[in-house]
Amino acid sequence: MAKWTAFPYDNDAFQYDAASLKKNWARLHAGDAEPFPKDADVVQAWIHFHAGEFQAAYEAGLAAGGAGITVANKAQAIYANYLEKKEKVKLEMFLEVAERAEAQQAEEPKNANAYYWQAYAIGRYGQGISVAKALAQGLGGKVKGSLEKTIALAPKHADAHIALGAFHAEVIDKVGKLLGKTQGADTATGLKMFEQARKLNPSSAIAMIEQANGLVMLEGDKRMKQAEALYTDAAACEPMDAMECLDVELAREELEE
């Protein structure tokens, strides 16, 4: 396998050991509601993930199997989204994650993150090929269904609420409210999902960023000031791991433009 691009920021503050990871677990996983692993090899894979060693996390997660598959999926999806430069490779990675997550659902039908990472990967793949094209291929229904299943299995899964809000916003933004209805997309539900995500994980920079984007997509320029305030709050967040650092940097870049 080709070497993945290294995490481009200082990760000294994101070095955990098993004890400090356990202590900070609830805060680090407020987004994905993943339970603390029983297997020491999976714990090690998460230590790599939080430090931004995404390829090592992916490889260790795959090698561990079981709950390690979730680490592998998250590491590959986050890496592809933020750090992979080649569009073709990025899209291939998202498809790999979606396939692996679907296989994981068959093994563990009650594993919320098996559905979440499938939805995330298909959603990002859909953005890559164009939302309109993805909807025409029936991918919208898959994303929505998997996110709703995630929330049914893990009602406190903040990231699934964010992604479902983003689904409603993206669809309405790209095809309009009327056609959006045929995809099950609706403004009120989208707004409610963002609010719920923020309640579940108030310190999440990505929740602020996605809500900001969603507000403008759903309600236009009248929400611009609120969106800018959300971006400012996101840029001021104190990241606790590499993924959060990438989110904060994203907000900062947006404000500089």
C-alpha positions in Angstrom: 0.0 0.0 0.0 1.2 3.5 -0.8 2.3 5.6 2.1 -0.4 7.9 3.4 0.3 11.6 3.8 1.5 12.4 7.3 -0.6 14.4 9.7 0.6 18.0 9.0 0.4 19.6 12.5 2.1 19.2 15.8 0.6 16.2 17.6 2.5 16.3 20.9 -0.7 17.2 22.7 -2.5 14.2 21.2 -0.3 11.4 22.5 -2.3 9.1 24.8 -1.5 5.9 26.5 -4.1 3.3 27.5 -4.8 5.0 30.9 -5.1 8.6 29.6 -7.1 7.4 26.6 -9.6 5.7 29.0 -9.8 8.8 31.2 -10.5 11.0 28.2 -12.6 8.5 26.2 -16.1 10.0 26.9 -14.9 13.4 25.7 -13.0 12.1 22.7 -15.9 9.9 21.6 -18.8 12.2 22.3 -19.2 12.4 18.6 -19.3 8.7 17.6 -20.6 7.1 20.9 -18.1 4.2 20.4 -17.7 2.1 23.6 -14.2 1.8 25.1 -12.6 -1.3 23.6 -12.0 -4.5 25.6 -9.1 -5.6 23.4 -5.7 -4.0 24.1 -4.8 -4.2 20.3 -7.9 -2.1 19.5 -6.9 0.4 22.3 -3.5 0.7 20.6 -5.2 1.3 17.2 -7.2 4.2 18.8 -4.0 5.6 20.3 -2.6 5.8 16.8 -5.8 7.4 15.5 -6.0 10.1 18.1 -2.4 11.0 17.5 -3.1 11.5 13.8 -1.2 8.3 12.8 -4.0 7.4 10.5 -2.3 4.7 8.4 -1.0 2.9 11.6 -4.5 3.1 13.1 -6.0 1.7 9.9 -3.5 -1.2 9.8 -3.7 -2.0 13.5 -7.5 -1.9 13.4 -7.7 -4.3 10.4 -5.2 -6.6 12.1 -7.1 -6.6 15.4 -10.5 -7.3 13.6 -13.7 -7.1 15.6 -14.1 -3.6 17.1 -10.8 -2.8 15.3 -12.7 -2.6 12.0 -14.4 0.6 13.3 -11.0 2.2 14.0 -9.8 1.2 10.5 -12.9 2.6 8.9 -12.7 5.9 10.9 -9.0 6.3 10.2 -9.4 5.7 6.5 -12.5 7.9 6.1 -11.0 10.8 8.1 -7.7 10.5 6.3 -9.4 10.4 2.9 -11.6 13.4 3.7 -8.9 15.7 5.0 -5.5 14.6 3.8 -5.6 12.5 0.6 -4.6 14.7 -2.3 -5.6 12.5 -5.2 -9.3 12.6 -6.0 -9.4 9.1 -7.5 -7.6 7.6 -4.4 -9.9 9.5 -2.1 -13.1 8.1 -3.8 -11.7 4.6 -3.8 -11.0 4.9 -0.1 -14.5 6.0 0.6 -15.9 3.0 -1.4 -13.6 0.6 0.6 -14.9 2.0 3.9 -18.5 1.7 2.8 -18.0 -2.0 1.7 -16.1 -2.9 4.9 -18.8 -1.2 7.0 -21.5 -3.1 5.2 -19.8 -6.4 5.9 -19.4 -5.3 9.5 -23.2 -4.8 9.7 -23.7 -8.4 8.7 -21.4 -9.6 11.5 -22.7 -7.1 14.1 -26.2 -5.9 13.2 -26.4 -3.8 16.4 -23.1 -1.9 15.9 -24.2 1.7 15.3 -20.8 2.7 13.8 -21.0 0.0 11.2 -24.0 2.0 9.8 -22.5 5.4 10.5 -19.2 4.8 8.6 -21.1 3.3 5.7 -23.2 6.5 5.5 -20.3 8.8 6.0 -18.2 7.1 3.3 -21.1 7.0 0.8 -22.0 10.6 1.6 -18.4 11.9 1.0 -18.2 9.7 -2.1 -21.5 11.3 -3.3 -20.1 14.8 -2.7 -17.0 13.8 -4.7 -18.9 12.6 -7.8 -21.6 15.4 -7.4 -24.7 15.3 -5.2 -27.0 15.3 -8.1 -25.2 12.3 -9.7 -25.2 10.5 -6.3 -29.0 11.0 -5.9 -29.6 9.7 -9.4 -27.7 6.5 -8.4 -29.9 6.1 -5.4 -27.1 6.8 -2.9 -29.1 9.4 -1.0 -31.6 6.8 0.3 -28.7 4.6 1.5 -27.1 7.5 3.4 -30.3 8.6 5.0 -31.3 5.0 5.9 -27.9 4.2 7.5 -27.9 7.4 9.5 -31.4 6.8 10.8 -30.4 3.3 11.7 -27.3 4.6 13.5 -29.4 7.0 15.6 -32.0 4.3 16.4 -29.1 2.1 17.7 -27.2 5.0 19.4 -29.6 7.9 20.1 -26.6 10.0 21.5 -24.5 9.6 18.4 -23.8 13.3 17.7 -22.0 12.8 14.5 -24.9 10.9 13.0 -27.1 13.8 13.8 -24.7 16.2 12.1 -24.4 14.0 9.0 -28.2 13.6 8.8 -28.6 17.4 9.1 -26.0 17.8 6.3 -27.9 15.3 4.2 -31.1 17.3 4.4 -29.2 20.5 3.7 -27.1 19.2 0.8 -30.1 17.6 -1.0 -32.3 20.7 -0.7 -29.4 23.0 -1.7 -28.7 21.0 -4.8 -32.2 19.9 -6.1 -34.5 22.3 -4.3 -37.2 21.8 -1.7 -39.8 20.2 -4.0 -37.4 17.5 -5.5 -35.8 17.2 -2.1 -39.0 15.9 -0.7 -38.8 12.9 -3.1 -35.5 12.1 -1.4 -37.0 12.5 2.1 -35.2 15.8 2.7 -36.8 18.6 4.6 -35.7 21.9 6.1 -37.2 21.6 9.5 -35.7 18.1 10.1 -32.3 19.3 8.9 -32.3 22.2 11.3 -33.5 20.0 14.2 -30.7 17.5 13.5 -28.0 20.2 13.8 -29.5 21.5 17.0 -29.6 18.0 18.5 -25.9 17.4 17.5 -24.8 20.6 19.2 -26.7 19.6 22.4 -25.1 16.1 22.4 -21.5 17.4 21.7 -21.3 21.1 22.4 -17.5 21.4 22.0 -17.5 19.8 18.6 -15.9 22.1 16.0 -17.2 20.0 13.1 -20.8 20.2 14.5 -20.4 24.0 14.4 -18.9 24.0 10.8 -21.6 21.7 9.4 -24.4 23.6 11.1 -23.0 26.9 9.7 -22.9 25.4 6.2 -26.3 23.8 6.6 -28.0 27.0 7.8 -26.9 28.9 4.7 -27.9 26.0 2.4 -31.3 25.7 4.0 -32.2 29.4 4.8 -29.8 31.5 2.6 -28.1 34.8 3.3 -30.2 35.7 6.3 -28.3 33.1 8.2 -24.9 34.3 7.1 -24.1 36.2 10.3 -25.0 33.2 12.4 -22.9 31.0 10.2 -19.9 33.3 10.5 -20.3 33.3 14.3 -20.3 29.5 14.3 -17.1 29.4 12.2 -15.5 31.8 14.6 -16.5 29.5 17.6 -15.2 26.4 15.7 -11.9 28.1 15.0 -11.5 28.9 18.7 -12.1 25.3 19.9 -9.3 23.5 21.8 -8.7 20.2 19.9 -8.1 17.1 22.0 -6.9 14.9 19.1 -5.7 15.0 15.5 -9.2 14.8 14.0 -10.5 17.7 16.0 -7.3 19.6 15.1 -8.1 19.1 11.4 -11.7 20.5 12.0 -10.4 23.5 13.8 -7.8 24.2 11.1 -10.6 23.9 8.5 -12.6 26.6 10.3 -9.6 28.9 10.5 -8.8 28.5 6.8 -12.4 29.3 5.9 -12.3 32.5 8.0 -9.1 33.6 6.4 -10.6 33.4 2.8 
